[in-house]
Amino acid sequence: MRLAVEALGFGYPGHAVGRDVTLALEPGEVVCLLGPNGGGKTTLFKTMIGLLKPQAGRVSIDGEDIAQWSPRRLAQAIGYVPQAHAGYFPFTVADVVLMGRTAHVGLFAAPSAHDRDVAGRSLDALGLAGFAGQVYTRISGGERQMVLIARALAQEPALMVMDEPTASLDFGNQLRVLDQVTALARQGMTVVLSTHDPDHAFHVADRVAMLHGGGLLALGPPAEVITPARLREVYGVEIEVLTIDRPGRPPRRVCVPAASG
């Protein structure tokens, strides 16, 4: 599935957030969106998946403007992982993940054995099988974030949009999520995610889109986009980009604070 954003203006009624963003996501590709707090990443994502109407331009999937798509059709095509979700009702973790099958279940129909199997496999993929019977509102914020990712996986979408999926996770779970992103792309899924950690982009991204000042500052391979000069422009801090040699494996780039003295 190919998603294209063409000369997109995005924001809220009476308030423009971003403008003239053009970006195409190819099948099996991982694109990482970098940008400062308040820079419009979440608003862009909500517009890309049809939750907000474009203020200019359009969003298309395989050449079709998604403005013409029903919410059900969009939910079958796109999985969305929001930044956070507190939850108010005492559903079990298994039930929350099973909700990801809603787009595939007929009106007034109950989830099938296949739907439950898909939900169970989504829990297994993220190491959450042991949480299935726990109450969603009683687990930690990081655990809830993992459950939301499992719920999106249960949709079996062709495109996954993940808004800072690792923000509230410990180091181990961050790596599990990033490894899952890589696995999904290898299976042909298109994945776009936002993060505040450029190292995550080096770890999983085929391309990086850097959002700043309401527009797309740079787009391309991580090694070309993530530079000390651009990090200084976007985040206002001095960062060094180093290459780490790893015997028997490809070298890895990492970002570290520049020495102050």
C-alpha positions as CSV (number, residue, x, y, z in Angstrom):
1,M,0.0,0.0,0.0
2,R,1.3,3.4,-1.0
3,L,0.3,6.5,1.0
4,A,1.0,9.9,-0.5
5,V,0.8,13.3,1.1
6,E,0.7,16.1,-1.6
7,A,1.2,19.8,-0.8
8,L,-0.6,19.2,2.5
9,G,-1.7,21.9,4.8
10,F,-2.8,20.7,8.2
11,G,-4.1,22.1,11.5
12,Y,-7.4,22.9,13.3
13,P,-10.3,25.2,12.5
14,G,-8.9,28.7,12.6
15,H,-5.4,27.5,13.3
16,A,-2.8,26.4,10.8
17,V,-0.1,24.1,12.1
18,G,1.8,23.0,9.0
19,R,1.9,23.6,5.2
20,D,3.1,22.3,1.9
21,V,4.3,18.9,3.1
22,T,4.8,16.4,0.3
23,L,5.7,12.8,1.2
24,A,5.1,9.3,-0.2
25,L,5.4,6.1,1.8
26,E,6.2,3.0,-0.1
27,P,5.1,-0.6,0.7
28,G,7.5,-2.3,3.2
29,E,9.2,1.0,4.0
30,V,9.9,2.5,7.5
31,V,9.8,6.3,7.6
32,C,10.7,8.1,10.9
33,L,9.3,11.6,11.6
34,L,11.5,13.8,13.7
35,G,10.6,17.2,15.1
36,P,10.4,19.3,18.2
37,N,7.6,19.3,20.8
38,G,4.7,21.3,19.3
39,G,6.1,21.0,15.8
40,G,3.0,19.4,14.3
41,K,3.9,15.7,14.2
42,T,0.7,14.5,15.8
43,T,-1.5,16.9,13.8
44,L,0.2,15.7,10.6
45,F,-0.5,12.0,11.5
46,K,-4.1,12.7,12.3
47,T,-4.5,14.3,8.9
48,M,-2.8,11.5,7.2
49,I,-5.2,8.9,8.6
50,G,-8.4,11.0,8.1
51,L,-9.1,12.1,11.6
52,L,-8.6,15.7,10.5
53,K,-9.5,17.3,7.1
54,P,-6.6,18.8,5.2
55,Q,-6.5,22.5,5.0
56,A,-4.8,22.3,1.6
57,G,-3.6,19.5,-0.6
58,R,-4.7,15.9,-0.2
59,V,-3.8,12.5,1.2
60,S,-4.2,9.5,-1.1
61,I,-3.8,5.7,-0.8
62,D,-2.8,3.9,-4.0
63,G,-4.0,7.0,-5.9
64,E,-7.4,7.4,-4.2
65,D,-8.1,10.4,-2.1
66,I,-8.9,9.2,1.4
67,A,-11.5,12.0,1.8
68,Q,-13.8,9.6,-0.2
69,W,-13.2,6.6,2.1
70,S,-15.5,5.5,4.9
71,P,-14.1,5.2,8.4
72,R,-14.5,1.4,8.2
73,R,-12.4,1.2,5.1
74,L,-9.7,3.5,6.6
75,A,-9.6,1.3,9.7
76,Q,-9.1,-1.8,7.6
77,A,-6.2,-0.2,5.8
78,I,-4.5,1.9,8.5
79,G,-3.5,1.0,12.1
80,Y,-2.9,3.9,14.4
81,V,-1.0,4.0,17.7
82,P,-1.7,7.3,19.6
83,Q,0.8,8.8,22.1
84,A,-1.2,7.8,25.1
85,H,-4.6,6.5,26.2
86,A,-5.7,6.5,29.8
87,G,-8.8,4.3,29.5
88,Y,-11.8,4.6,31.7
89,F,-13.6,1.3,31.6
90,P,-12.3,-1.9,33.2
91,F,-11.8,-4.0,30.0
92,T,-9.2,-6.7,30.2
93,V,-6.0,-6.4,28.1
94,A,-7.3,-9.2,25.8
95,D,-10.6,-7.3,25.2
96,V,-8.7,-4.1,24.4
97,V,-6.6,-5.9,21.8
98,L,-9.6,-7.7,20.4
99,M,-11.2,-4.2,19.7
100,G,-8.6,-3.9,17.0
101,R,-10.7,-6.4,15.0
102,T,-13.8,-4.1,15.0
103,A,-13.2,-3.0,11.4
104,H,-13.4,-6.6,10.3
105,V,-16.5,-7.7,12.3
106,G,-19.9,-7.1,10.8
107,L,-22.5,-4.8,12.4
108,F,-24.0,-6.5,15.5
109,A,-21.7,-9.6,14.9
110,A,-19.6,-11.1,17.7
111,P,-15.8,-11.6,17.2
112,S,-15.1,-15.0,15.6
113,A,-12.5,-17.6,16.7
114,H,-10.3,-16.2,14.0
115,D,-10.6,-12.7,15.4
116,R,-9.6,-14.0,18.9
117,D,-6.7,-15.9,17.4
118,V,-5.4,-12.8,15.6
119,A,-5.7,-10.8,18.9
120,G,-3.8,-13.5,20.8
121,R,-1.0,-13.6,18.2
122,S,-0.7,-9.8,18.5
123,L,-0.2,-10.1,22.2
124,D,2.3,-12.9,21.8
125,A,4.3,-10.8,19.3
126,L,4.9,-8.1,21.9
127,G,5.4,-10.5,24.8
128,L,2.1,-9.6,26.4
129,A,0.4,-12.9,26.6
130,G,0.8,-12.9,30.4
131,F,-1.2,-9.7,30.6
132,A,-4.2,-10.9,28.7
133,G,-6.5,-11.3,31.8
134,Q,-5.3,-8.1,33.6
135,V,-7.5,-5.0,33.7
136,Y,-6.2,-2.4,31.3
137,T,-6.8,0.5,33.6
138,R,-4.6,-1.1,36.3
139,I,-1.5,-1.7,34.4
140,S,1.3,0.8,34.0
141,G,1.4,3.6,31.4
142,G,4.2,1.8,29.5
143,E,2.3,-1.5,29.6
144,R,-0.8,0.3,28.2
145,Q,1.3,1.7,25.4
146,M,2.4,-1.8,24.4
147,V,-1.3,-3.0,24.5
148,L,-2.2,-0.2,22.1
149,I,0.5,-1.4,19.7
150,A,-0.9,-4.9,20.0
151,R,-4.4,-3.6,19.3
152,A,-3.2,-1.9,16.1
153,L,-1.4,-5.1,15.0
154,A,-4.7,-7.0,15.5
155,Q,-6.3,-4.8,12.8
156,E,-3.9,-6.4,10.3
157,P,-3.5,-3.1,8.4
158,A,-1.3,-2.6,5.4
159,L,-0.1,0.7,6.9
160,M,0.9,1.4,10.5
161,V,1.1,5.0,11.9
162,M,2.7,5.2,15.3
163,D,2.9,8.5,17.3
164,E,5.9,8.3,19.6
165,P,5.3,4.6,20.3
166,T,8.4,4.3,22.6
167,A,7.9,7.5,24.6
168,S,6.7,5.9,27.9
169,L,8.6,2.5,27.5
170,D,11.6,1.2,29.4
171,F,14.8,0.4,27.4
172,G,13.9,-3.2,26.9
173,N,10.4,-2.5,25.6
174,Q,11.7,0.2,23.4
175,L,13.9,-2.3,21.6
176,R,11.1,-4.8,21.4
177,V,8.9,-2.2,19.7
178,L,11.6,-1.2,17.3
179,D,12.4,-4.8,16.4
180,Q,8.6,-5.3,15.8
181,V,8.6,-2.3,13.5
182,T,11.5,-3.9,11.5
183,A,9.6,-7.3,11.4
184,L,6.4,-5.6,10.1
185,A,8.3,-3.9,7.3
186,R,9.9,-7.2,6.3
187,Q,6.4,-8.6,6.0
188,G,5.5,-5.8,3.5
189,M,3.8,-3.4,5.9
190,T,4.4,0.3,5.5
191,V,5.3,1.9,8.8
192,V,5.6,5.6,9.7
193,L,6.5,6.6,13.3
194,S,7.5,9.7,15.2
195,T,10.1,9.8,17.9
196,H,12.3,12.3,19.8
197,D,15.3,10.0,19.7
198,P,17.3,10.2,16.4
199,D,19.0,6.9,17.4
200,H,15.7,5.1,16.9
201,A,15.7,6.5,13.3
202,F,19.2,5.1,12.7
203,H,18.0,1.8,14.1
204,V,14.9,1.2,12.0
205,A,14.3,3.9,9.4
206,D,14.7,3.6,5.6
207,R,14.1,7.3,5.4
208,V,13.7,10.2,7.8
209,A,11.3,13.2,7.5
210,M,12.4,16.1,9.6
211,L,9.6,18.5,10.4
212,H,10.4,22.0,11.6
213,G,8.7,25.4,11.5
214,G,5.5,23.9,10.0
215,G,7.3,22.4,7.0
216,L,9.4,19.6,5.9
217,L,13.0,20.6,6.5
218,A,14.6,17.4,5.1
219,L,13.7,14.0,3.7
220,G,16.0,11.2,2.9
221,P,18.1,8.4,4.3
222,P,19.0,8.7,8.0
223,A,22.7,9.3,7.4
224,E,21.9,12.2,5.1
225,V,19.2,13.8,7.1
226,I,20.4,13.4,10.7
227,T,23.4,15.8,10.8
228,P,24.7,18.0,13.6
229,A,23.7,21.1,11.7
230,R,20.1,20.0,11.3
231,L,19.8,18.7,14.9
232,R,21.1,22.1,16.1
233,E,18.5,23.9,13.9
234,V,15.6,21.7,15.0
235,Y,16.4,21.2,18.7
236,G,18.7,24.1,19.5
237,V,21.5,21.9,21.0
238,E,24.9,20.8,19.9
239,I,25.0,17.1,19.0
240,E,27.7,14.9,17.5
241,V,26.9,12.1,15.2
242,L,29.4,9.2,15.6
243,T,29.9,6.0,13.8
244,I,30.4,2.9,16.0
245,D,32.3,0.0,14.4
246,R,30.9,-3.4,15.3
247,P,33.1,-6.4,14.3
248,G,31.2,-8.7,12.0
249,R,28.2,-6.4,11.7
250,P,27.5,-3.2,9.8
251,P,28.6,0.0,11.6
252,R,26.0,2.0,13.5
253,R,25.6,5.7,13.8
254,V,24.6,7.2,17.1
255,C,23.9,10.7,18.5
256,V,25.7,12.0,21.6
257,P,25.8,15.5,23.2
258,A,28.8,17.5,22.0
259,A,31.6,17.9,24.6
260,S,31.3,21.3,26.4
261,G,34.9,21.7,27.3
